[in-house]
């Protein structure tokens, strides 16, 4: 545990990629395989079950520190991190707080990471409160403050160390002496933290034959400033940027995988590296109907196909699918049958067991086209679609295509160099240099914006602890401000300091940790989508809200109104399907509680900010 | 932990500090009732009526008793200052040669008006003092800033028996418990050594008065040359004149930059990583920046400054230190000021101590900058003021947790 805590510190302290990789490599080489196996487990972002509730942990802390609970809360508010607060207030090695604290911990006992994980953390979910308390106290009696901090992080569901999986893969690749891309592939998918599994990962030959493993996704970089309109763009393939769930459909019927999730050699992986085969049975059917073994990269979309409109539905519709395990697990809305899905394929990674990633996109695309054609010919009702590529000759054309994205139901355009290979992760490359070396780019349409008034603020956490950085913004309706979005990002440190001091001097009253502030500051809030939401007082909810800029030229009275926000409801999607009854639309969009976060789609999905519980529920059914 | 749910503010409900609204009202309206009647809280700061002087006033007044020379305690423009013998030259160095300072030895009692005043070591920085005021048998002690830990550059804290003890509370939370200074210096020195090996110049941000000198005494000069910012040079001279033994240092600048580059240690109050002044010391592998402050115990504060390292070393008392000093004063009443006032007050009351809040410079808990550990550094003569207070306020007084 000491070694792991030191690694954590090294990673935490260093800002350089090379240092981080060196630290990781030293760690993986230096510790026994059984420990390294667990180290890799945690470092690669895997989680144990929620081990203990913070309530139980707090009770133990009150007992061990002899401090009243309110004082722990004050400490937490000041420190901004529960794990760290606990680590700091627990006395070392059973000392009481009145004794001078010696945190050197030099001579303290040590536990191996394997011990900590298997003996102290894994049994916790099965324990009752007393047993859990005993385990926690045992850990505290051995670990010093730094180790306690890491231990608490391991207990919580949000253990993060600030290393991308990619760095872990590179460190392991160095340690094993193999190619980083192969290592990344090995790290994907299921992994049991045992010494054997770890040795297998480090072995030169490797268990590369596991049929279920997905390839690392090729990711796109946001395009901020496009080249001049008359620049040649013929080396680029332009596609729509779909707003769905990125998924890799794997069919390897020849080689059966070991996992229970694999049936008939078909498995569907989300970008968050979760198996979503069961959530989307259509995709399984699709894969089975394919003429040959392939691995496809594409997007799952909710699709509308009526006489008046043919195109994707908002992401919110697709979201209703995510938390359901099986098709017959129907909701009261019966949405499962109503929502039609398509799989928009845009790349081909493997054909008949052969890795096609190093072939140029042109070649992959031709093969993909023929496979899709063949599949649709043999099963006309297949949900497989080919993501259309739009011919362009200059960057001006690309801009024009992008301008039509809203009409097409897309959120922008994707730019892929036709000669490029299928990269691992995000490769930027030079936009105007040799396109063969360039990666994918995404050029989104401009977000929608509204000018909102700062109406409430809350202290941030982590790096922003003790600064007011979590803001709630309101829009006017009949002379009062109704909350419509919460945003945390978009301001510079300097601006945050200014808003912080405004909040401190203009607090009207406090609701627990929330300060309601005097309306005065106006901010332009950008967001990706807007929908009706009866759960919010303003009747609307926006997706991925963030602060675009501080409108210090505007007074609170000049901010936008709920009415002007409602006009935006019709801009996207709505205008394309005027025949869709409004009632059906709103019914589809009101996602049931708890299904807001889509685990399957990873963290960058379903970003609707919907936490306004403090302000109470909407008076009636909102604008439905 | 954020409490979600509806809550209403009412008279029946205690506020976030568990204090009844009426008690809070009493605090705001009648807080001076908790101070002995001969101390009044004026807009300029605490004022001793029968003595006719302010204690650490925050605006220019006629007569001021000063606990120590940090700028948040020693304000410019008073007609007459009273300070400890070691503090007086620091005041002159920072506020001007021409100010009128009367100095006292520690423990020396003088009559001022109808009261008796004496100063006692507070251990914070050179010349820092607790102010003891006695009037008709009642003794009140203003602690100023203090620490209990040993510091070769300051006289050690001495508990003073009193009836009312006014304590600071900058680090008045149980998360703040300092490691022994030797351990911190061990870490600073090994960081320096590693930087030297890899060709980086080490830069320590520490303020010019007090922290810099304490750090200089802890550095291992065998590792490499030590350079200090001009503001530190000025303070060092005063320290040396007071008999504090400091290692030999360079006045870091253009002339000796080559000596420091890649292997030296630069101690500077200028907390700005990219300043041109600093860049001239770039080693082959650049600079490694670190800050020395009690706040560095908190990861968030370390991260926010985007420094390479943060060393938790403070000239303020930690949680245990505050509680010990309060106990050893054997006072019947404890006034809490400057920092975690509400938390400390509630904690003490729950321990059965009669405690009350003494408001600081800014009313309530609204303003930033009040609990900055970093006072202004002095400037080199003729130089333009350099930004020193870029270390963000961690705002630890401003907590708003709803009680469960």
Interface residues (C-beta under 8 A of the other chain):
Chain A: X12 X13 X15 X54 X58 X65 X67 X68 X69 X70 X71 X73 X74 X75 X76 X77 X78 X79 X80 X81 X82 X84 X85 X88 X89 X97 X98 X100 X101 X102 X103 X104 X458 X459 X461 X462 X463 X464 X465 X466 X467 X493 X497 X500 X501 X504 X505 X507 X509 X510 X511 X512 X513 X514 X515 X611 X613 X614 X616
Chain B: X1 X2 X3 X4 X5 X6 X7 X9 X15 X16 X18 X173 X174 X175 X176 X177 X178 X179 X180 X183 X297 X298 X299 X300 X301 X303 X304 X306 X308 X309 X319 X320 X323 X340 X343 X346 X347 X350 X365 X366 X367 X368 X392 X394 X395 X396 X398 X399 X400 X401 X402 X403 X404
